[in-house]
Amino acid sequence: MGSKYVALFPENQTPFLAAFAEGILTNTSQIDLERSEAEILQKFPEFSRAQGYEGILEPGDILYIPPSC
């Protein structure tokens, strides 16, 4: 319901995304994109090198997420 912000990064960007090291979240970043850029880069400076895709999904939109993304 409502709109959703989505950020996706290809698998080759993993070194810059501070992925969780163990458990079922190893394909999930520890970075909270709702924080300011300064806060993010202070804690995760490698994130400045990440290249991905972002967008807003509106009601009725469909998103295909490629494998390993």
C-alpha positions as CSV (number, residue, x, y, z in Angstrom):
1,M,0.0,0.0,0.0
2,G,1.4,3.4,-0.9
3,S,4.8,4.0,-2.5
4,K,8.0,2.2,-1.7
5,Y,11.6,3.2,-2.2
6,V,13.8,0.4,-3.6
7,A,17.5,0.3,-4.1
8,L,19.1,-2.6,-5.9
9,F,22.8,-3.4,-6.4
10,P,24.3,-6.0,-8.7
11,E,26.2,-8.8,-7.1
12,N,29.6,-7.3,-8.1
13,Q,28.9,-4.3,-5.8
14,T,28.8,-6.5,-2.7
15,P,32.2,-5.4,-1.4
16,F,30.9,-1.8,-1.1
17,L,27.6,-2.6,0.6
18,A,28.6,-3.9,4.1
19,A,26.6,-7.1,3.8
20,F,25.9,-9.1,6.9
21,A,28.7,-11.7,7.3
22,E,26.6,-14.6,8.7
23,G,23.2,-16.0,8.7
24,I,20.3,-15.6,6.2
25,L,21.0,-11.9,5.7
26,T,24.2,-12.3,3.7
27,N,22.5,-10.8,0.7
28,T,21.3,-7.8,2.8
29,S,23.3,-4.6,3.5
30,Q,23.7,-3.2,7.0
31,I,23.4,0.3,5.6
32,D,20.3,2.2,6.5
33,L,19.6,4.4,3.4
34,E,17.2,6.5,5.5
35,R,20.2,8.0,7.2
36,S,22.1,11.0,5.8
37,E,24.8,10.4,3.3
38,A,27.4,11.8,5.8
39,E,26.3,9.4,8.5
40,I,26.4,6.5,6.1
41,L,29.8,7.3,4.8
42,Q,31.2,7.9,8.3
43,K,30.4,4.3,9.2
44,F,30.7,2.7,5.8
45,P,33.1,4.7,3.6
46,E,33.3,2.0,0.9
47,F,29.6,2.7,0.1
48,S,30.7,5.8,-1.8
49,R,32.0,3.4,-4.5
50,A,28.8,1.4,-4.9
51,Q,26.8,1.7,-8.1
52,G,23.3,0.5,-8.3
53,Y,19.7,1.4,-9.2
54,E,17.0,3.1,-7.2
55,G,13.4,4.1,-7.7
56,I,10.0,4.5,-6.3
57,L,7.3,1.9,-6.7
58,E,3.8,3.2,-6.9
59,P,0.6,1.3,-6.3
60,G,0.1,-1.2,-9.2
61,D,3.8,-1.2,-10.2
62,I,5.7,-4.5,-10.5
63,L,9.4,-5.0,-9.8
64,Y,11.5,-7.9,-11.2
65,I,14.6,-8.5,-9.1
66,P,17.3,-10.4,-11.1
67,P,19.0,-13.3,-9.3
68,S,21.9,-12.2,-7.0
69,C,20.7,-8.6,-6.9
